[in-house]
Every structure is written in structure tokens, then in C-alpha cells.
Amino acid sequence: KPADSHTVEMSVVEVYNNEVLDLLARDEDGVTVGVKKEVITTSTGTSEVPCLTY
């Protein structure tokens, strides 16, 4: 990579009816499907959604 290059990674989620869906997750056939994820509260009190696809 050139010294002035950058990398961007992102996740796409949908929050609806108190559910979080990972919109970039794929099934075993490679088809994009929304996978329900759990929101956790860390020991410092912040909320996180672990294991999102990017």
C-alpha cells in the first residue's frame, strides 16, 4: 500500500422493535440475511454489539 492510503471498515445495522439486525451478515450460501445480534453492556457501562460483520 502507498504510505498515504487509508482503509475504511463499516458495519450496517437495523434497529427496530428493540432488536438489532446485522444487515451485512451472510448465510452459508453467501446470501445476505439480517442476523439478530444482542446488545451488551460492558463493565464500564457502555453498550456494544459484538461480532458485527464488516
C-alpha positions as CSV (number, residue, x, y, z in Angstrom):
1,K,0.0,0.0,0.0
2,P,1.2,3.5,-0.6
3,A,2.1,5.5,2.5
4,D,-0.9,7.9,2.1
5,S,-3.6,5.2,1.7
6,H,-6.4,4.6,4.1
7,T,-8.7,1.6,4.9
8,V,-12.3,2.1,5.9
9,E,-14.4,-0.7,7.5
10,M,-18.0,-0.3,8.4
11,S,-21.0,-2.3,9.7
12,V,-24.6,-1.8,8.7
13,V,-27.3,-2.5,11.3
14,E,-31.0,-2.0,11.6
15,V,-32.6,-1.2,15.0
16,Y,-36.3,-2.0,15.0
17,N,-38.7,-3.0,17.9
18,N,-35.8,-3.3,20.3
19,E,-33.9,-5.7,18.0
20,V,-30.6,-5.1,16.3
21,L,-30.0,-6.8,12.9
22,D,-26.6,-7.2,11.2
23,L,-27.5,-6.3,7.6
24,L,-24.2,-7.4,6.1
25,A,-24.3,-11.0,7.6
26,R,-24.4,-13.8,5.0
27,D,-25.8,-17.3,5.3
28,E,-23.8,-20.5,4.3
29,D,-24.8,-19.9,0.7
30,G,-23.4,-16.4,0.7
31,V,-26.8,-14.8,0.6
32,T,-27.1,-11.6,2.6
33,V,-29.5,-12.0,5.5
34,G,-30.3,-9.9,8.6
35,V,-28.9,-11.7,11.6
36,K,-30.2,-10.7,15.1
37,K,-27.5,-9.5,17.4
38,E,-27.5,-8.9,21.2
39,V,-26.6,-5.6,22.7
40,I,-24.3,-6.0,25.8
41,T,-23.4,-3.5,28.5
42,T,-19.7,-3.5,29.3
43,S,-18.2,-3.3,32.8
44,T,-17.6,0.5,32.1
45,G,-21.3,1.0,31.3
46,T,-21.1,1.4,27.6
47,S,-23.3,-0.5,25.2
48,E,-21.8,-2.6,22.4
49,V,-22.9,-5.0,19.7
50,P,-20.1,-7.7,19.4
51,C,-19.3,-9.7,16.3
52,L,-20.8,-7.4,13.7
53,T,-19.9,-8.1,10.0
54,Y,-17.8,-5.5,8.2
